[in-house]
Amino acid sequence: MTQSEQKNIQWLVYRYATALDAGRLDEIETILKVAQDDVGLDQIISEINQVYAEEMGLTPMAQAVEKVRRMVAKYFNDPLEIELTPLTIGDVAARMTSDQELPKNLRETSKFLLRNPTTLPEMLGLREIRKLAAKIKIVDDKFWRSFRETALQMMMGRGQAQMVATRSRRTKRSSPLQDAGEKPNEIH
């Protein structure tokens, strides 16, 4: 790899990370398209996605999830429990089928997968997508590109929701003042 190619990958990785933080889906999509043709970049992006999934509350989406969690807790007087089942091909197909921004032919293709219970791997790189394509026998690269992008967005959103719920449960357990109806920062 030339120094110029290495700098280009570094720039794309930087752009990808900042786009994730800012929630700029168009830029994320553009970089993911480039990564489809570059196995090294694809691997780095997979690692970035894993790190983001492990961190707590760093993106605007996580803040929105936290706001919803607080609202639900307020109205139902119970911490929000989120038990997530593994993401399946059918789950992603359902999202794609309802996404009116996708071309009609991609939405139609996804309808064939609505009842597919196959669990997606945690790391959804190009290699895994190619295995799915061969197993399912759908040979449309545009479809699989959209499928992967949708799956990654869903995985990140679910991971963030789970992290927020876990943080909420830990906060509730570790704060005896809240059980007594007091606010933690309140001075008596």
Phi, psi and omega in degrees: 000132180284163179297324179295317179295321179295318178295323178298317178296317178300319179295317179295321178296316178299312179299319181297312181297317180290326177294322176298313180300323184269351181073029180273090186295326179297316180292320177301313180300317180300315182290323177297326177295320177295320183294338179297333181258002182227103185298321180297313178296319178300318179295317179297318179295321176299319178294320177299315180300321180295317179297315179298322180293333181273338181277164184245125167062039183263348185246163178303326180296320179296324178294321177295319178298318179298319179297316178297318179301316180296320180295316179297316180299322181295316186274338181248001178050035180211139179297144180290120177257122179243110175254112183261131172275158179300147179288133181246167175301320179298323178298314181293319179299321179297318178297316181295322181298325182270354182278101183291347179280342177283147175301149184303320182297327177288321177296320179295316178299320182294336179298332179291344184252004186303325183261014182280115184272006183298126179284136178279146176291155180296324178256106186258075179271183181299321181301315181293321178297318179298322178297316178298316181300317180292320181293318185273340177068040170249121190251030182261107182300321179298320179299311184292329176296313179294321179301312182296315180299316179297315180299316180297319178297317180294318179298316180294317179297317179294319180297318179294319179297319179295319180296319180295318179296318179297315178299320180297316179296318179296319180296316180298318182289327187269358184241091179295335179296323180293326178295330180273004178085009179264156175272138184303327183264008184284135179255133181254000000 
